[in-house]
Amino acid sequence: MPIEPALKRAHVFVDGQNLFHAVKSAFGHTYPNYDIPRLAEAVCRRMGWQLEGVTFYTGVPSEADNPFWHAFWSAKLAALGSRGVRTEARELRYQNRVIRMADGGEVAVQAGLEKGIDVKMALDVVRMAREGACDVLLLFSQDQDMAEAAAEVRRISVERDRWLKVASAYPVGPDYPNRRGVNGTDWIRIEREMYDACIDPANYSPPPVRVVPAPALSEEYSVRRAAQRDLGVLVRLRRAMFAEIWDGGLDAEALAARDGAFFLPLLERGGAAAWLALDAGGQAVACAAVHVLQGSPKPWALDGRVAYVSSMFTAPAHRRRGLARRLLAECTAFARERGVACVSLHGAPAGRALYESAGFAATNEMRLLLPGEGG
């Protein structure tokens, strides 16, 4: 029986795309915002292991296929390398994949395919086990193809009479159905609290490409991005907006409470942003907000993400000064920065000319209000 060491040295192997999609399903984060060194250290610290090193694997699309994600991953991989993480990247290629529907029809979708990532990761796991470089081989992956590598590590442990452990760490959330780690490994659950404490604050997105430059404002106005402390101002302006456009009943206090509960966590996590236009006295007189919705894949948004613009409101005395146009430009720039392909909004008739001049087109969306659902 191999002797268990008192000090257990761990090396972490991260399948970047596998972890991202798991986090997206479990916690709702819409882009790879993990801080890998911090997350690896947090898991090892919980288990009482000493972190010796991290290797990160991911597919990266070519600049021609997807310039946004190519730039994002190039920047993130460079940052990881500067912090001592060994990185392994392979070109992510897009191919048409035919999916058969329940009614017998077929639909073709584009799917990104990684070539060689899982093979390289498995080879590294086995090689490091043979070299005795660590005692614990920790996988940030739920890919069951890694089960064969785990079995090979167990054989090495027996052959060399050396204590070795393979573990797999993965996120868990109420809406994420995959609650299994890699077969033949110890399973370690990553709860939301741990993950959110290890979010990377850096922005690796390329500079926004604005099709239309943000319009200039007269000197009597300024625009700034809203912070969490501005939530009350945003709520106040939204309340004035609904009082003007909604002819049904309006429970202002209930709406304000719901607004705060909705926007605050999104602003904290970066999943939403808002802007305020200020007059010469520093008073907020206009606002706009945008947040990313995750829906089903569509021909115009294959990843299902839509940037939804809301809260477009300007106080009556300050209209026709270019404030709404400037705020709308900030919202669309936010979407471009995150690689979101579609921007949507519900516009009042008075704003239709503005939205059309910015490139928005009317759609066939319809609405049904169910009794009791609005309260």
N, C-alpha and C positions, 0 to 999 in steps of 0.2 A: 504494500500500500504506500503510495507516494506520500512524503511528509509535507503537510500544508505549511507554507512559509508564513512567518509572523507578519512580514511586510510584503504585501501583494502589489506588484508593479502592473499597471494596466496600460494598454494601448487601445485607443478608440479608433474605429473604422466607421466612417460616416458615408452612407449612400445619400447624397444631397437631394436628389429628386424624390427618392422614396420617402425621406423624412419630410420634405416640403409638402407632398401630397397628403401624408398622414396628418400633419399639423393643420393643413387647410381643412380637412374633414373633421378633425377633432375639435379645433379651437376657432376656426373661421378666419385665420390669417390668410390674406390673399396674395402674398408674395413671400419669398424666402427671407424672413427677417430674423432668423436664428443667429445668435452669437455662439458659434461652435466651440471655441475654447472655454467660454464660461459655462455652457451647457454640459460639456464633457467633464469639467471640473466639478460641477454641482452633483452630477450623478456619481462620480467616483468618491466624492466626499461623503455622500449619503451611505455608500456601501463600505466605506473604510478602506478604499484602495488608493494607492499613490499613482497619480496620472503621470505617465512617462512620455507620452506622445500622442498625436492625433494625425490621421490621414483622412483627407476629404476627397470624395469622388463625385463627379457630376458630368453630365452631358452639357455641351454648350453649343447653341445654334450658330451657324456661320453668320457673318455680318450681312450677307446677301439674303439669307432666309429670314432673319429677324434681327435688325440692327439694335433694337432696344435691349433685348435680352442678351445679345452678344456683348454689348457694352456693360450691362449690369454684371454679368458673370465674370467678365474680364477684370472689372474693378474689385469685385468681392474676392475673387481668387487671389489677386495681388495683395489685398489686405490680409487675408488669411496667411499667405506665405510670409508676410512681414512679421507675423506674430508666432512664427515657428511651426505652423501647420503645413504638413506635406500635402500637396494637392495633385490630383490626377484628373485630368479633363480629357474627354473624348468628344468628337464632333457629334452634335445631335442632328440627325437628319429627319426630314419630314416626308412621310409617305402617305398616300391615300389608302385608307383602310375601309373595307366594305363591311357594314353592319347590317345583318338581316333583322328586320322588324317583326313584331308579333303578327302583323297582318300579311306577312309574306313578302312585303316590299323590301327594298334595299336602299341604303343611304351611304354615301361615301363621305368620310371625314378625314381630315388631316391629323396624323398622329406622329408625335416626336419619338424617334427610336434611338436608344443609346446602344452603341455597339462596343461590347467589351468591358463595360463598367463592372458588371457582376463577376465576370471571369477574373479581371485584374484584382478586385477586392478579395475574392476567395483565394487566389494565389498568394497575395500578401499575407493573409491570415495564416495560411499553412506555413509559409516561409518563416514568418516571425516566431511561430510556435517551434519550428525545428531549430532555429538559431538560438532559442532561449532568451529572446530579447525582452520578454515580458511573461508574467504569470497569468494575467487576465486579458483575454481578447474580447473587447466590448464592441458589439455591432450596433450602430444606430440604423437599424433596418428591420423590416418584417418580410423581406424577400425569402421565401422558403427555398430558393435555389442555394442559399447559404447553408442549409442543413447539411449538405455533403461536406463542406469545409469544416463544420463543427464536428462531424463524425471523424474526419481525418485527424483533427486535433486530439480527440479522445484516444485514437490509436497511437499517436505520438506519445501521449502521456503514459500509456501502458508500456510501450516499447522502451522508453527511456527512463521509466520509473521516476517521472517528474510531475509534480502537481501542476495542472493546467485547468483553467476554467474558461468556458465560452459563454458569454451572456449577450442578450439583445435588449436594447432599450427602445421604447416606443411610446407615443402619446396616447392618452386615454381621454375620451370625452363622451358625453351622453348620446351624441348623434353619430359617433364613429363606430361602425360595426365590427371592425377588425380588432379584436382584443387578444390576439395571439402573437407571441414573439416567434422567433425562428425555432423550429422544432429541434430538440436536442440541446437547447441552451437554457440558461437561467433567464427568466423574464423579469424585466424591470420596467415598471410603469412610470411614465412621466406625466404628472398632473399639470393642470393649467397654471397653478401658482408657481411651480418650479420653472415652467417654460417661460412665462411672462417675465420672470425675474432675469431671464437670460436673452432678452431681445436685443439685437444689435441696434444701437441708436444711429449708426452711420447710414447715410443715403448713398447707395451705389448707382442710382439711376442716372442716365446721361442727362445733360442739360436739356430742358424742354425745347422742342422745336415748335415755335408758334407760327402757324400758317398766316395769321393776321396779327401784327404787333399790337400790344395792348394800347388802346387809345390814351392819349395824354389828357390830363384834367387841368382845369383852370387852377390858378394858385389858391383859390379859396377852399379847395377840397384836397383831401389826401386819402389814400387807400392803404390799409394794412391787414395782414392776416390776423384773424381772431385767435386769442389764446383762451385757455380754460377759464381764466378770470372774467372773460367777456361773455360767458354763457348767459348771464342775466340780460345783457343788452340784446343778444341775439334772440332770446325768448321774447323780449318786449317788442322787438320789431316784427317778429313772426306773428305775434298776437294782433298787432295793428294790421298786418297783411290779411289775415283771415277775417278780421272784422270788416274789411273792405270788400273781399271777393266772395265770402261765403254767406249765402242768404238763409242758411239753416240756423238751428240753435247753436250758440257758442258758449261753452263753459270755459271761460278764460283761465280760471285757476287750475282746472283739471288739465287743460291743454299745456299750460306752463310746466306743470309737474311732469307730464309725459315727455315734453320737449327736453327737459333737463336730464331725465333718466335715459333718453335715447342718445342725445348728442355727446354727453360727457364721456362715456367709455370709448366712443368712436374717436373723439378728438384726442383722448389720451393715447390710444393705440395707433393713431395715424391713419385710420380707415376713413376719416372724414376731415374736411377742412371748411372753414368759413372765412369770409372777408367782410370788413366793415368800411364804409365810406364815411369820413369825418368832415364836418364843416370847419370853418376857420376857427371856431371856438372849441374844437375837439369833441363836439357832440356827434354821436353816431346817427346818421340820417338815412343810410341805405345798407343793405346786407345781401349776401348770397351764400349758399352752402352747397357742398357736393359730397356725396359718399358713394362708395363702391358697393354695388349689389352683386351677389352671386346667384345666377340663374342657370337655366339649362342652356346647352350649346345651341347657337343659332348660326345661320350662314354668315351673318355680318359680325358675329362675336363667337368664335369657335370655343373659347374658354368660358363662355357664359357670363363674363363680367360686363357690367354696364355701370357707367358713372352717372348717377342720378343727381341732377341739379335741382335744388329746392330753395325756398326762402328768398326768391328774387323780389325784393321790395325796396322801394324808394319813397320816403315821406313826400306827400303831395307838393310841398313848397320847394322841393329840390329836384323835381323831375325835369326832363329834357335838358340835362346838363352833362350827359354822357356817363353818368355813374353806373347805370345798369349795364351798359356795353362793356365798361372796364371790369366790372365784377364778373360778368359772364366770361370774359377772356381769361380771368384768373382760374375759374372753374374748369374750363376746357384745358388749360395748361396743366392743371393738377392731374387730369385724366391721362394726358400724353406722357407725363413723367412716369406714370405707373404702367404704361403700355396697354391701357384700356382702349379697346377699338371703337366703342360706342358710347355716346353721351346722349342722355334722354332727359326730358323735362315735361312738366305739365304747365303750359303757359296760359295766362289770362288773355282774352282777346286784345287787350290794350298793348300787350307785349309781342304780338305776333309779328309785326313788321321788324322788330329788333331781332327776333330769333331767326326769321327767314334771311335777313341780311347777313347773319353770322353763319349761314349754311345749314340750319336746321330745316327739316322737312316734316310736314304733317304725316301722321300714321293713322292706322285704322283702329287704334285702341278704343275699347269701350269699357264702361264701368257699371257695376251693379252694387248698390249699397244694400246689405242684408240687415233686417231689423235687429237692433240691439248690438250690432257689431261695432258701432262707432264710439260707444261709451266706455 
